[in-house]
Each structure stands twice: as structure tokens, then as C-alpha cells.
Amino acid sequence: MKDRKPKNVFVEGAISPEFISNSIAKHQSKTSIGAHNIFLGQVRADQVDGKEITAIEYTAYEEMANTKFHEIREATFDKFELTCMHIYHSLGTVRAGEICLFVFVSSPRRKVVFKALEYVVEEIKAKVPVFGKEIFEDESHQWKVNS
């Protein structure tokens, strides 16, 4: 997996269930895979100061973020015996209840995917410059970093 250039992991708006389903279906032909694990980050309708969050508007320093995603991806392949990994993150407005982050890892063995997925998601949260602006039911906004 070395010496590959960073891919654009961003999708505009929410990540649809159909997109997720199609991603899973594409892996049925890869018969060396014995296990998959998926993380789906969903926008919560949290209450803040008595106001409900109805959406989050995601922005990023895209080139820098894609580079960080790539570094995390490469480090994960070095650390774990994975067959493949896919990461997608939303940009733009994602409503409460919709998916904003989709991470999908595959390996010949199940224990590996559990450890690898936790590692990837924690690294993304800690290192990738993605920002979420909370949109409330009354349309006031607050910044929430790296959601």
C-alpha cells in the first residue's frame, strides 16, 4: 500500500445507506476476506442550552485533511493485516440522523478488524482537520471541532 497518493475521501452531504450497501456488496467477490467491520458516524440531535441541533455543516482544509487521512490509512495497513480499507467523510450540511463518517475495514481474520477500526476512528478524531458547525432549530450556530 506504500507510495500511493492521497485519495479524496470527501462526499458532499450525507453518506447514504445505498452508498454504504453498495460498498459492502462490492466486496463479495474478494473471497480472501473473512471479516469486515464498519463504523458509521451519525449526527446527533443533541440539546445545547435548550436548543436542538438539527444539522451540522462540515468544512475542512481538504488537501491537508486528505493527506492526514492518507497517513492514517498507511499507518493502519502497517500496523494491522488488512485486505482493504475505505474512509468517507461528509462536507456540507448533514441533518440529524444522517451519516457523516463511514469507515470500512476488511481482513482475513475477525479480531484484526475490531482493533484496526478502533485505531482508525480514534486517529481520525485526533488528527484530521474537519470542523462541524452546529445548526440549531432556531438557526443560530456554534462551532464544534472535528465531529
MARKOLLUM-39181 format. One record per atom (N, C-alpha, C): residue number from 0; residue in three letters; atom name; x, y, z. Coordinates in steps of 0.2 Angstrom, whole numbers, plus 2048, in hexadecimal, padded with zeros to 3 digits. Each point is the difference from the previous one (the first is absolute). Example, Ala and Ser with C-alpha at 12.3 -4.5 7.8 and 13.67 -1.06 7.14 Angstrom:
<rs>
@seq 0 type ALA atom N c1 842 c2 7E4 c3 827
@seq 0 type ALA atom CA c1 7FC c2 806 c3 800
@seq 0 type ALA atom C c1 804 c2 806 c3 800
@seq 1 type SER atom N c1 7FE c2 805 c3 7FC
@seq 1 type SER atom CA c1 804 c2 806 c3 801
@seq 1 type SER atom C c1 7FC c2 805 c3 803
</rs>
This chain:
<rs>
@seq 0 type MET atom N c1 804 c2 7FA c3 800
@seq 0 type MET atom CA c1 7FC c2 806 c3 800
@seq 0 type MET atom C c1 804 c2 806 c3 800
@seq 1 type LYS atom N c1 807 c2 800 c3 800
@seq 1 type LYS atom CA c1 804 c2 805 c3 800
@seq 1 type LYS atom C c1 800 c2 804 c3 7FA
@seq 2 type ASP atom N c1 802 c2 806 c3 800
@seq 2 type ASP atom CA c1 802 c2 805 c3 7FA
@seq 2 type ASP atom C c1 7F9 c2 801 c3 7FC
@seq 3 type ARG atom N c1 7FB c2 800 c3 803
@seq 3 type ARG atom CA c1 7FA c2 801 c3 7FD
@seq 3 type ARG atom C c1 7FE c2 808 c3 802
@seq 4 type LYS atom N c1 7FD c2 803 c3 7FB
@seq 4 type LYS atom CA c1 7FE c2 807 c3 802
@seq 4 type LYS atom C c1 7FA c2 801 c3 804
@seq 5 type PRO atom N c1 7FF c2 805 c3 804
@seq 5 type PRO atom CA c1 7FA c2 801 c3 803
@seq 5 type PRO atom C c1 7FA c2 800 c3 7FC
@seq 6 type LYS atom N c1 7FA c2 7FD c3 802
@seq 6 type LYS atom CA c1 7FA c2 800 c3 7FD
@seq 6 type LYS atom C c1 7FB c2 805 c3 803
@seq 7 type ASN atom N c1 7FC c2 802 c3 7FC
@seq 7 type ASN atom CA c1 7FB c2 805 c3 803
@seq 7 type ASN atom C c1 7FA c2 7FC c3 803
@seq 8 type VAL atom N c1 800 c2 801 c3 807
@seq 8 type VAL atom CA c1 7FB c2 7FC c3 804
@seq 8 type VAL atom C c1 7FA c2 803 c3 801
@seq 9 type PHE atom N c1 7FF c2 806 c3 7FD
@seq 9 type PHE atom CA c1 7FA c2 804 c3 802
@seq 9 type PHE atom C c1 7FB c2 7FF c3 7FB
@seq 10 type VAL atom N c1 7F9 c2 800 c3 803
@seq 10 type VAL atom CA c1 7FA c2 800 c3 7FC
@seq 10 type VAL atom C c1 7FC c2 806 c3 802
@seq 11 type GLU atom N c1 7FC c2 803 c3 7FB
@seq 11 type GLU atom CA c1 7FC c2 805 c3 802
@seq 11 type GLU atom C c1 7FA c2 7FE c3 803
@seq 12 type GLY atom N c1 7FE c2 803 c3 806
@seq 12 type GLY atom CA c1 7FA c2 7FE c3 803
@seq 12 type GLY atom C c1 801 c2 7F9 c3 804
@seq 13 type ALA atom N c1 7FA c2 7FE c3 802
@seq 13 type ALA atom CA c1 800 c2 7F9 c3 804
@seq 13 type ALA atom C c1 802 c2 7FA c3 7FC
@seq 14 type ILE atom N c1 803 c2 7FB c3 803
@seq 14 type ILE atom CA c1 802 c2 7FA c3 7FD
@seq 14 type ILE atom C c1 7F9 c2 7FC c3 800
@seq 15 type SER atom N c1 7FE c2 7FE c3 7FA
@seq 15 type SER atom CA c1 7FA c2 7FC c3 800
@seq 15 type SER atom C c1 800 c2 7F9 c3 802
@seq 16 type PRO atom N c1 7FB c2 7FD c3 802
@seq 16 type PRO atom CA c1 800 c2 7F9 c3 802
@seq 16 type PRO atom C c1 801 c2 7FC c3 7F9
@seq 17 type GLU atom N c1 7FE c2 802 c3 7FB
@seq 17 type GLU atom CA c1 801 c2 7FD c3 7F9
@seq 17 type GLU atom C c1 808 c2 800 c3 7FF
@seq 18 type PHE atom N c1 803 c2 805 c3 801
@seq 18 type PHE atom CA c1 807 c2 800 c3 7FF
@seq 18 type PHE atom C c1 804 c2 7FB c3 804
@seq 19 type ILE atom N c1 7FE c2 800 c3 806
@seq 19 type ILE atom CA c1 803 c2 7FB c3 805
@seq 19 type ILE atom C c1 7FE c2 7F9 c3 7FE
@seq 20 type SER atom N c1 7FA c2 7FF c3 7FE
@seq 20 type SER atom CA c1 7FE c2 7F9 c3 7FE
@seq 20 type SER atom C c1 804 c2 7FE c3 7F9
@seq 21 type ASN atom N c1 801 c2 804 c3 7FC
@seq 21 type ASN atom CA c1 804 c2 7FF c3 7FA
@seq 21 type ASN atom C c1 807 c2 7FF c3 801
@seq 22 type SER atom N c1 803 c2 803 c3 805
@seq 22 type SER atom CA c1 807 c2 7FF c3 802
@seq 22 type SER atom C c1 801 c2 7F9 c3 803
@seq 23 type ILE atom N c1 7FB c2 7FE c3 804
@seq 23 type ILE atom CA c1 800 c2 7F9 c3 803
@seq 23 type ILE atom C c1 7FF c2 7FB c3 7FA
@seq 24 type ALA atom N c1 7FC c2 801 c3 7FC
@seq 24 type ALA atom CA c1 7FE c2 7FB c3 7FA
@seq 24 type ALA atom C c1 806 c2 7FF c3 7FC
@seq 25 type LYS atom N c1 804 c2 805 c3 7FE
@seq 25 type LYS atom CA c1 806 c2 800 c3 7FC
@seq 25 type LYS atom C c1 805 c2 7FB c3 803
@seq 26 type HIS atom N c1 800 c2 7FF c3 806
@seq 26 type HIS atom CA c1 805 c2 7FC c3 803
@seq 26 type HIS atom C c1 7FF c2 7F8 c3 800
@seq 27 type GLN atom N c1 7FA c2 7FE c3 7FE
@seq 27 type GLN atom CA c1 7FE c2 7F9 c3 800
@seq 27 type GLN atom C c1 805 c2 7FC c3 7FB
@seq 28 type SER atom N c1 802 c2 803 c3 7FB
@seq 28 type SER atom CA c1 805 c2 7FD c3 7FC
@seq 28 type SER atom C c1 807 c2 7FF c3 802
@seq 29 type LYS atom N c1 801 c2 803 c3 806
@seq 29 type LYS atom CA c1 807 c2 800 c3 803
@seq 29 type LYS atom C c1 800 c2 7FA c3 805
@seq 30 type THR atom N c1 801 c2 7FA c3 7FE
@seq 30 type THR atom CA c1 7FF c2 7FA c3 804
@seq 30 type THR atom C c1 806 c2 7FE c3 805
@seq 31 type SER atom N c1 805 c2 804 c3 800
@seq 31 type SER atom CA c1 805 c2 800 c3 805
@seq 31 type SER atom C c1 7FE c2 803 c3 806
@seq 32 type ILE atom N c1 7FB c2 804 c3 800
@seq 32 type ILE atom CA c1 7FD c2 804 c3 806
@seq 32 type ILE atom C c1 7FC c2 7FB c3 804
@seq 33 type GLY atom N c1 802 c2 800 c3 807
@seq 33 type GLY atom CA c1 7FC c2 7FC c3 804
@seq 33 type GLY atom C c1 7FB c2 805 c3 805
@seq 34 type ALA atom N c1 802 c2 806 c3 800
@seq 34 type ALA atom CA c1 7FD c2 805 c3 805
@seq 34 type ALA atom C c1 800 c2 807 c3 7FE
@seq 35 type HIS atom N c1 7FA c2 803 c3 801
@seq 35 type HIS atom CA c1 800 c2 807 c3 7FF
@seq 35 type HIS atom C c1 7FE c2 804 c3 807
@seq 36 type ASN atom N c1 801 c2 806 c3 800
@seq 36 type ASN atom CA c1 7FE c2 804 c3 806
@seq 36 type ASN atom C c1 7FE c2 807 c3 7FD
@seq 37 type ILE atom N c1 7FB c2 803 c3 803
@seq 37 type ILE atom CA c1 7FE c2 806 c3 7FD
@seq 37 type ILE atom C c1 7FE c2 805 c3 806
@seq 38 type PHE atom N c1 803 c2 806 c3 7FF
@seq 38 type PHE atom CA c1 7FE c2 805 c3 805
@seq 38 type PHE atom C c1 7FC c2 805 c3 7FC
@seq 39 type LEU atom N c1 7FA c2 802 c3 803
@seq 39 type LEU atom CA c1 7FC c2 805 c3 7FD
@seq 39 type LEU atom C c1 7FF c2 806 c3 805
@seq 40 type GLY atom N c1 802 c2 806 c3 7FE
@seq 40 type GLY atom CA c1 7FF c2 806 c3 804
@seq 40 type GLY atom C c1 7FA c2 803 c3 7FE
@seq 41 type GLN atom N c1 7FB c2 801 c3 805
@seq 41 type GLN atom CA c1 7FA c2 803 c3 7FF
@seq 41 type GLN atom C c1 7FF c2 807 c3 803
@seq 42 type VAL atom N c1 7FD c2 805 c3 7FD
@seq 42 type VAL atom CA c1 7FF c2 806 c3 804
@seq 42 type VAL atom C c1 7FA c2 7FF c3 805
@seq 43 type ARG atom N c1 802 c2 802 c3 806
@seq 43 type ARG atom CA c1 7FB c2 800 c3 805
@seq 43 type ARG atom C c1 7FC c2 806 c3 801
@seq 44 type ALA atom N c1 7FA c2 800 c3 802
@seq 44 type ALA atom CA c1 7FB c2 805 c3 801
@seq 44 type ALA atom C c1 801 c2 802 c3 808
@seq 45 type ASP atom N c1 806 c2 802 c3 802
@seq 45 type ASP atom CA c1 802 c2 802 c3 807
@seq 45 type ASP atom C c1 7FC c2 806 c3 801
@seq 46 type GLN atom N c1 7FF c2 801 c3 807
@seq 46 type GLN atom CA c1 7FE c2 806 c3 803
@seq 46 type GLN atom C c1 805 c2 804 c3 803
@seq 47 type VAL atom N c1 801 c2 807 c3 7FD
@seq 47 type VAL atom CA c1 805 c2 804 c3 803
@seq 47 type VAL atom C c1 7FC c2 807 c3 802
@seq 48 type ASP atom N c1 801 c2 801 c3 806
@seq 48 type ASP atom CA c1 7FD c2 806 c3 803
@seq 48 type ASP atom C c1 7F8 c2 800 c3 7FE
@seq 49 type GLY atom N c1 7FD c2 7FB c3 801
@seq 49 type GLY atom CA c1 7F9 c2 7FF c3 7FE
@seq 49 type GLY atom C c1 7FE c2 800 c3 7F9
@seq 50 type LYS atom N c1 805 c2 800 c3 7FC
@seq 50 type LYS atom CA c1 7FE c2 800 c3 7F8
@seq 50 type LYS atom C c1 803 c2 7FA c3 7FD
@seq 51 type GLU atom N c1 7FC c2 7FD c3 7FC
@seq 51 type GLU atom CA c1 801 c2 7FA c3 7FC
@seq 51 type GLU atom C c1 805 c2 801 c3 7FA
@seq 52 type ILE atom N c1 805 c2 7FC c3 7FF
@seq 52 type ILE atom CA c1 804 c2 800 c3 7FA
@seq 52 type ILE atom C c1 7FC c2 7FC c3 7FB
@seq 53 type THR atom N c1 7FF c2 804 c3 7FA
@seq 53 type THR atom CA c1 7FC c2 7FD c3 7FB
@seq 53 type THR atom C c1 805 c2 7FD c3 7FA
@seq 54 type ALA atom N c1 806 c2 803 c3 800
@seq 54 type ALA atom CA c1 805 c2 7FE c3 7FB
@seq 54 type ALA atom C c1 807 c2 802 c3 802
@seq 55 type ILE atom N c1 805 c2 7FE c3 7FD
@seq 55 type ILE atom CA c1 807 c2 802 c3 800
@seq 55 type ILE atom C c1 802 c2 802 c3 7F9
@seq 56 type GLU atom N c1 803 c2 805 c3 800
@seq 56 type GLU atom CA c1 804 c2 802 c3 7F9
@seq 56 type GLU atom C c1 807 c2 7FF c3 801
@seq 57 type TYR atom N c1 802 c2 7FB c3 7FC
@seq 57 type TYR atom CA c1 807 c2 7FE c3 800
@seq 57 type TYR atom C c1 805 c2 804 c3 7FB
@seq 58 type THR atom N c1 805 c2 802 c3 802
@seq 58 type THR atom CA c1 806 c2 803 c3 7FC
@seq 58 type THR atom C c1 806 c2 7FD c3 802
@seq 59 type ALA atom N c1 805 c2 801 c3 7FB
@seq 59 type ALA atom CA c1 807 c2 7FD c3 802
@seq 59 type ALA atom C c1 805 c2 804 c3 7FC
@seq 60 type TYR atom N c1 806 c2 7FF c3 802
@seq 60 type TYR atom CA c1 806 c2 802 c3 7FC
@seq 60 type TYR atom C c1 801 c2 7FA c3 7FC
@seq 61 type GLU atom N c1 7FD c2 800 c3 7FA
@seq 61 type GLU atom CA c1 7FF c2 7F9 c3 7FC
@seq 61 type GLU atom C c1 807 c2 7FD c3 7FE
@seq 62 type GLU atom N c1 804 c2 804 c3 7FE
@seq 62 type GLU atom CA c1 807 c2 7FD c3 7FE
@seq 62 type GLU atom C c1 803 c2 7FD c3 806
@seq 63 type MET atom N c1 801 c2 804 c3 805
@seq 63 type MET atom CA c1 803 c2 7FE c3 806
@seq 63 type MET atom C c1 7FC c2 7FA c3 803
@seq 64 type ALA atom N c1 7FA c2 800 c3 800
@seq 64 type ALA atom CA c1 7FC c2 7FB c3 803
@seq 64 type ALA atom C c1 801 c2 7F9 c3 7FC
@seq 65 type ASN atom N c1 800 c2 801 c3 7F9
@seq 65 type ASN atom CA c1 801 c2 7FA c3 7FC
@seq 65 type ASN atom C c1 807 c2 7FD c3 802
@seq 66 type THR atom N c1 805 c2 804 c3 801
@seq 66 type THR atom CA c1 806 c2 7FE c3 801
@seq 66 type THR atom C c1 800 c2 7FC c3 807
@seq 67 type LYS atom N c1 7FD c2 803 c3 805
@seq 67 type LYS atom CA c1 800 c2 7FD c3 806
@seq 67 type LYS atom C c1 7FC c2 7F9 c3 800
@seq 68 type PHE atom N c1 7FA c2 800 c3 7FC
@seq 68 type PHE atom CA c1 7FD c2 7FA c3 7FF
@seq 68 type PHE atom C c1 804 c2 7FB c3 7FD
@seq 69 type HIS atom N c1 804 c2 802 c3 7FB
@seq 69 type HIS atom CA c1 805 c2 7FB c3 7FD
@seq 69 type HIS atom C c1 805 c2 7FD c3 805
@seq 70 type GLU atom N c1 803 c2 805 c3 804
@seq 70 type GLU atom CA c1 805 c2 7FE c3 805
@seq 70 type GLU atom C c1 7FD c2 7FB c3 805
@seq 71 type ILE atom N c1 7FA c2 801 c3 802
@seq 71 type ILE atom CA c1 7FD c2 7FB c3 805
@seq 71 type ILE atom C c1 7FE c2 7FA c3 7FC
@seq 72 type ARG atom N c1 7FE c2 800 c3 7FA
@seq 72 type ARG atom CA c1 7FF c2 7FA c3 7FC
@seq 72 type ARG atom C c1 806 c2 7FC c3 800
@seq 73 type GLU atom N c1 806 c2 803 c3 7FE
@seq 73 type GLU atom CA c1 806 c2 7FC c3 7FF
@seq 73 type GLU atom C c1 803 c2 7FD c3 806
@seq 74 type ALA atom N c1 7FF c2 804 c3 806
@seq 74 type ALA atom CA c1 802 c2 7FE c3 806
@seq 74 type ALA atom C c1 7FC c2 7FA c3 803
@seq 75 type THR atom N c1 7FA c2 800 c3 7FE
@seq 75 type THR atom CA c1 7FB c2 7FB c3 802
@seq 75 type THR atom C c1 802 c2 7F9 c3 7FC
@seq 76 type PHE atom N c1 802 c2 801 c3 7FA
@seq 76 type PHE atom CA c1 802 c2 7FA c3 7FC
@seq 76 type PHE atom C c1 807 c2 7FD c3 802
@seq 77 type ASP atom N c1 804 c2 805 c3 803
@seq 77 type ASP atom CA c1 806 c2 7FD c3 803
@seq 77 type ASP atom C c1 7FF c2 7FD c3 806
@seq 78 type LYS atom N c1 7FB c2 802 c3 804
@seq 78 type LYS atom CA c1 7FF c2 7FD c3 807
@seq 78 type LYS atom C c1 7FC c2 7FA c3 800
@seq 79 type PHE atom N c1 7FB c2 7FF c3 7FB
@seq 79 type PHE atom CA c1 7FB c2 7FB c3 800
@seq 79 type PHE atom C c1 800 c2 7FC c3 7F9
@seq 80 type GLU atom N c1 7FF c2 7FA c3 801
@seq 80 type GLU atom CA c1 7FF c2 7FC c3 7F9
@seq 80 type GLU atom C c1 7F9 c2 801 c3 7FD
@seq 81 type LEU atom N c1 800 c2 805 c3 7FC
@seq 81 type LEU atom CA c1 7F9 c2 802 c3 7FD
@seq 81 type LEU atom C c1 801 c2 7FE c3 7F9
@seq 82 type THR atom N c1 7FA c2 7FE c3 7FD
@seq 82 type THR atom CA c1 7FF c2 7FF c3 7F9
@seq 82 type THR atom C c1 7FF c2 807 c3 7FC
@seq 83 type CYS atom N c1 7FB c2 803 c3 803
@seq 83 type CYS atom CA c1 7FF c2 807 c3 7FE
@seq 83 type CYS atom C c1 7FC c2 804 c3 805
@seq 84 type MET atom N c1 800 c2 807 c3 7FE
@seq 84 type MET atom CA c1 7FD c2 805 c3 805
@seq 84 type MET atom C c1 7FD c2 805 c3 7FC
@seq 85 type HIS atom N c1 7FB c2 803 c3 802
@seq 85 type HIS atom CA c1 7FC c2 806 c3 7FC
@seq 85 type HIS atom C c1 7FE c2 805 c3 806
@seq 86 type ILE atom N c1 801 c2 806 c3 7FE
@seq 86 type ILE atom CA c1 7FE c2 805 c3 805
@seq 86 type ILE atom C c1 7FD c2 806 c3 7FC
@seq 87 type TYR atom N c1 7FA c2 802 c3 802
@seq 87 type TYR atom CA c1 7FC c2 805 c3 7FD
@seq 87 type TYR atom C c1 7FE c2 805 c3 805
@seq 88 type HIS atom N c1 800 c2 806 c3 7FF
@seq 88 type HIS atom CA c1 7FE c2 805 c3 805
@seq 88 type HIS atom C c1 7FC c2 806 c3 7FC
@seq 89 type SER atom N c1 7FB c2 802 c3 803
@seq 89 type SER atom CA c1 7FB c2 805 c3 7FD
@seq 89 type SER atom C c1 803 c2 807 c3 800
@seq 90 type LEU atom N c1 7FF c2 804 c3 7FB
@seq 90 type LEU atom CA c1 800 c2 807 c3 800
@seq 90 type LEU atom C c1 7F9 c2 803 c3 7FF
@seq 91 type GLY atom N c1 800 c2 806 c3 802
@seq 91 type GLY atom CA c1 7F9 c2 803 c3 800
@seq 91 type GLY atom C c1 7FB c2 7FE c3 805
@seq 92 type THR atom N c1 7FA c2 801 c3 7FF
@seq 92 type THR atom CA c1 7FB c2 7FF c3 805
@seq 92 type THR atom C c1 7FE c2 7F9 c3 801
@seq 93 type VAL atom N c1 800 c2 7FE c3 806
@seq 93 type VAL atom CA c1 7FD c2 7F9 c3 801
@seq 93 type VAL atom C c1 7FB c2 800 c3 806
@seq 94 type ARG atom N c1 7FA c2 7FE c3 7FF
@seq 94 type ARG atom CA c1 7FB c2 801 c3 805
@seq 94 type ARG atom C c1 800 c2 7FB c3 805
@seq 95 type ALA atom N c1 7FD c2 801 c3 806
@seq 95 type ALA atom CA c1 800 c2 7FC c3 805
@seq 95 type ALA atom C c1 7FD c2 7F9 c3 7FE
@seq 96 type GLY atom N c1 803 c2 7FB c3 802
@seq 96 type GLY atom CA c1 7FE c2 7F9 c3 7FE
@seq 96 type GLY atom C c1 804 c2 7FD c3 7FA
@seq 97 type GLU atom N c1 803 c2 805 c3 7FC
@seq 97 type GLU atom CA c1 804 c2 7FE c3 7FA
@seq 97 type GLU atom C c1 807 c2 7FE c3 801
@seq 98 type ILE atom N c1 803 c2 7FC c3 7FC
@seq 98 type ILE atom CA c1 807 c2 7FE c3 801
@seq 98 type ILE atom C c1 805 c2 805 c3 7FD
@seq 99 type CYS atom N c1 805 c2 801 c3 804
@seq 99 type CYS atom CA c1 805 c2 805 c3 7FE
@seq 99 type CYS atom C c1 807 c2 7FD c3 7FF
@seq 100 type LEU atom N c1 801 c2 7FA c3 803
@seq 100 type LEU atom CA c1 807 c2 7FD c3 800
@seq 100 type LEU atom C c1 7FF c2 7F8 c3 7FF
@seq 101 type PHE atom N c1 803 c2 7FD c3 7FB
@seq 101 type PHE atom CA c1 7FF c2 7F9 c3 7FE
@seq 101 type PHE atom C c1 807 c2 7FD c3 800
@seq 102 type VAL atom N c1 802 c2 7FC c3 804
@seq 102 type VAL atom CA c1 807 c2 7FD c3 800
@seq 102 type VAL atom C c1 7FE c2 7F8 c3 7FF
@seq 103 type PHE atom N c1 804 c2 7FD c3 7FC
@seq 103 type PHE atom CA c1 7FE c2 7F9 c3 7FE
@seq 103 type PHE atom C c1 807 c2 7FC c3 7FF
@seq 104 type VAL atom N c1 801 c2 7FB c3 805
@seq 104 type VAL atom CA c1 807 c2 7FD c3 7FF
@seq 104 type VAL atom C c1 7FE c2 7F8 c3 7FF
@seq 105 type SER atom N c1 805 c2 7FD c3 7FD
@seq 105 type SER atom CA c1 7FF c2 7F9 c3 7FE
@seq 105 type SER atom C c1 806 c2 7FC c3 801
@seq 106 type SER atom N c1 800 c2 7FA c3 803
@seq 106 type SER atom CA c1 806 c2 7FC c3 801
@seq 106 type SER atom C c1 7FE c2 7F9 c3 7FF
@seq 107 type PRO atom N c1 805 c2 7FB c3 800
@seq 107 type PRO atom CA c1 7FF c2 7F9 c3 800
@seq 107 type PRO atom C c1 7FD c2 7FE c3 807
@seq 108 type ARG atom N c1 802 c2 803 c3 805
@seq 108 type ARG atom CA c1 7FE c2 7FE c3 807
@seq 108 type ARG atom C c1 7FC c2 806 c3 804
@seq 109 type ARG atom N c1 7FB c2 7FD c3 804
@seq 109 type ARG atom CA c1 7FB c2 805 c3 803
@seq 109 type ARG atom C c1 803 c2 804 c3 805
@seq 110 type LYS atom N c1 805 c2 7FD c3 804
@seq 110 type LYS atom CA c1 803 c2 804 c3 806
@seq 110 type LYS atom C c1 803 c2 807 c3 7FD
@seq 111 type VAL atom N c1 803 c2 7FF c3 7FB
@seq 111 type VAL atom CA c1 804 c2 805 c3 7FD
@seq 111 type VAL atom C c1 7FC c2 806 c3 7FE
@seq 112 type VAL atom N c1 7FA c2 7FF c3 7FD
@seq 112 type VAL atom CA c1 7FB c2 806 c3 7FE
@seq 112 type VAL atom C c1 7FE c2 804 c3 806
@seq 113 type PHE atom N c1 7FF c2 7FC c3 806
@seq 113 type PHE atom CA c1 7FE c2 804 c3 806
@seq 113 type PHE atom C c1 805 c2 805 c3 802
@seq 114 type LYS atom N c1 806 c2 7FD c3 801
@seq 114 type LYS atom CA c1 806 c2 805 c3 802
@seq 114 type LYS atom C c1 801 c2 805 c3 7FB
@seq 115 type ALA atom N c1 800 c2 7FE c3 7FA
@seq 115 type ALA atom CA c1 802 c2 805 c3 7FA
@seq 115 type ALA atom C c1 7FB c2 806 c3 800
@seq 116 type LEU atom N c1 7FA c2 7FE c3 800
@seq 116 type LEU atom CA c1 7FA c2 805 c3 800
@seq 116 type LEU atom C c1 801 c2 805 c3 806
@seq 117 type GLU atom N c1 801 c2 7FE c3 806
@seq 117 type GLU atom CA c1 800 c2 804 c3 805
@seq 117 type GLU atom C c1 806 c2 805 c3 7FF
@seq 118 type TYR atom N c1 806 c2 7FD c3 7FE
@seq 118 type TYR atom CA c1 806 c2 804 c3 7FF
@seq 118 type TYR atom C c1 7FE c2 806 c3 7FB
@seq 119 type VAL atom N c1 7FD c2 7FE c3 7FA
@seq 119 type VAL atom CA c1 7FF c2 805 c3 7FB
@seq 119 type VAL atom C c1 7FC c2 805 c3 802
@seq 120 type VAL atom N c1 7FA c2 7FF c3 803
@seq 120 type VAL atom CA c1 7FB c2 805 c3 802
@seq 120 type VAL atom C c1 803 c2 804 c3 805
@seq 121 type GLU atom N c1 804 c2 7FE c3 805
@seq 121 type GLU atom CA c1 803 c2 804 c3 805
@seq 121 type GLU atom C c1 806 c2 805 c3 7FD
@seq 122 type GLU atom N c1 803 c2 7FD c3 7FB
@seq 122 type GLU atom CA c1 805 c2 804 c3 7FD
@seq 122 type GLU atom C c1 7FD c2 806 c3 7FC
@seq 123 type ILE atom N c1 7FA c2 7FE c3 7FD
@seq 123 type ILE atom CA c1 7FD c2 805 c3 7FC
@seq 123 type ILE atom C c1 7FD c2 806 c3 804
@seq 124 type LYS atom N c1 7FD c2 7FE c3 806
@seq 124 type LYS atom CA c1 7FE c2 805 c3 805
@seq 124 type LYS atom C c1 805 c2 804 c3 802
@seq 125 type ALA atom N c1 806 c2 7FD c3 801
@seq 125 type ALA atom CA c1 806 c2 804 c3 804
@seq 125 type ALA atom C c1 804 c2 804 c3 7FB
@seq 126 type LYS atom N c1 800 c2 7FE c3 7F9
@seq 126 type LYS atom CA c1 805 c2 803 c3 7FC
@seq 126 type LYS atom C c1 7FD c2 804 c3 7F9
@seq 127 type VAL atom N c1 7FA c2 7FF c3 7FF
@seq 127 type VAL atom CA c1 7FE c2 802 c3 7F9
@seq 127 type VAL atom C c1 7FC c2 807 c3 801
@seq 128 type PRO atom N c1 802 c2 805 c3 7FC
@seq 128 type PRO atom CA c1 7FD c2 807 c3 801
@seq 128 type PRO atom C c1 7F9 c2 800 c3 7FC
@seq 129 type VAL atom N c1 7FB c2 7FD c3 803
@seq 129 type VAL atom CA c1 7F9 c2 801 c3 7FE
@seq 129 type VAL atom C c1 7FD c2 803 c3 806
@seq 130 type PHE atom N c1 7FB c2 805 c3 7FE
@seq 130 type PHE atom CA c1 7FD c2 804 c3 805
@seq 130 type PHE atom C c1 7F8 c2 800 c3 7FE
@seq 131 type GLY atom N c1 7FD c2 800 c3 806
@seq 131 type GLY atom CA c1 7F8 c2 800 c3 7FF
@seq 131 type GLY atom C c1 7FD c2 806 c3 804
@seq 132 type LYS atom N c1 7FC c2 803 c3 7FC
@seq 132 type LYS atom CA c1 7FC c2 806 c3 802
@seq 132 type LYS atom C c1 7F9 c2 7FD c3 802
@seq 133 type GLU atom N c1 7FF c2 801 c3 806
@seq 133 type GLU atom CA c1 7F9 c2 7FD c3 802
@seq 133 type GLU atom C c1 7FB c2 805 c3 7FE
@seq 134 type ILE atom N c1 7FA c2 7FD c3 7FD
@seq 134 type ILE atom CA c1 7FB c2 804 c3 7FE
@seq 134 type ILE atom C c1 7FA c2 7FF c3 804
@seq 135 type PHE atom N c1 7FD c2 805 c3 804
@seq 135 type PHE atom CA c1 7FB c2 7FE c3 805
@seq 135 type PHE atom C c1 7F9 c2 802 c3 7FC
@seq 136 type GLU atom N c1 7FB c2 7FD c3 804
@seq 136 type GLU atom CA c1 7F9 c2 801 c3 7FD
@seq 136 type GLU atom C c1 7FE c2 807 c3 7FF
@seq 137 type ASP atom N c1 803 c2 805 c3 804
@seq 137 type ASP atom CA c1 7FF c2 807 c3 7FF
@seq 137 type ASP atom C c1 805 c2 803 c3 7FC
@seq 138 type GLU atom N c1 804 c2 7FC c3 7FC
@seq 138 type GLU atom CA c1 805 c2 803 c3 7FB
@seq 138 type GLU atom C c1 806 c2 803 c3 803
@seq 139 type SER atom N c1 801 c2 801 c3 807
@seq 139 type SER atom CA c1 806 c2 802 c3 802
@seq 139 type SER atom C c1 805 c2 7FB c3 800
@seq 140 type HIS atom N c1 807 c2 802 c3 800
@seq 140 type HIS atom CA c1 805 c2 7FB c3 7FE
@seq 140 type HIS atom C c1 805 c2 800 c3 806
@seq 141 type GLN atom N c1 804 c2 7FB c3 801
@seq 141 type GLN atom CA c1 805 c2 7FF c3 804
@seq 141 type GLN atom C c1 805 c2 7FC c3 7FD
@seq 142 type TRP atom N c1 807 c2 801 c3 801
@seq 142 type TRP atom CA c1 805 c2 7FB c3 7FD
@seq 142 type TRP atom C c1 801 c2 7FA c3 804
@seq 143 type LYS atom N c1 801 c2 7FB c3 7FD
@seq 143 type LYS atom CA c1 802 c2 7F9 c3 804
@seq 143 type LYS atom C c1 806 c2 7FD c3 7FC
@seq 144 type VAL atom N c1 805 c2 7FF c3 803
@seq 144 type VAL atom CA c1 806 c2 7FE c3 7FC
@seq 144 type VAL atom C c1 800 c2 7F9 c3 7FF
@seq 145 type ASN atom N c1 802 c2 7FD c3 7FA
@seq 145 type ASN atom CA c1 802 c2 7FA c3 7FE
@seq 145 type ASN atom C c1 7FA c2 7FB c3 803
@seq 146 type SER atom N c1 7FA c2 800 c3 7FD
@seq 146 type SER atom CA c1 7FB c2 7FC c3 802
@seq 146 type SER atom C c1 800 c2 7FA c3 7FC
</rs>
